[in-house]
Amino acid sequence: MEPWVYIVLVGAVAIVYALRLPARAGREDSEEKKSLKETEAALELYMADIEQENSKLLQLVGSIKTQSQTNKTDLQEEIGVLREQVGELHKSLLLMDARLTAEEKERLQLAAAFTREGSSAQTEKPPAEAPVKPKPVSSIKLRYPRLFELHEQGKSIDSIAKTAGLQRGEVQLILQLAQQEESV
């Protein structure tokens, strides 16, 4: 065969191949486009689901924030009420301390008066009539039963003071007043 026939045959094969190539590429492109569209649709559904979940999450966070603010406000109001109560209790405590201090002063004065009466009675001659001694309004032992219980157990004044939460001098004074009360 002649060389030009070979050239024509090769050209014809190239033309047929070139015509078939776009058809094959078209089929492959359509399959790629179809899979691409399916992927895009799946991504769009996924994004829609994520957006719904995000909106639900935002609503939940908002409700939690509102609830925490409400709780914070309630707690602040309760703290305010408690502070007022503490202030009232503090005032009441100060009044009680003042009353207690006044009663302690009266007891000290009574103790001093008893001591003076006792010492003056010992130095002077007893009068013909026995003087009438005032009766205590209430027994000191009734006011401090724990203190006298510890004293009867033989505890020291320091340990009684520690246990009763009093000062050493107060314990001594109470014990002296009790002795004077018993002697009356």
PEDAPE-V527324 format. One record per helix or strand of 3 or more residues. SS is the DSSP state (@ for helix, = for strand). FROM is the first residue (numbers start at 1). TO is the last residue. If there is no record, write none. Layout:
# PEDAPE-V527324
SS_FROM_TO + SS_FROM_TO
This chain:
# PEDAPE-V527324
@_3_123 + @_140_143 + @_145_152 + @_157_164 + @_168_183
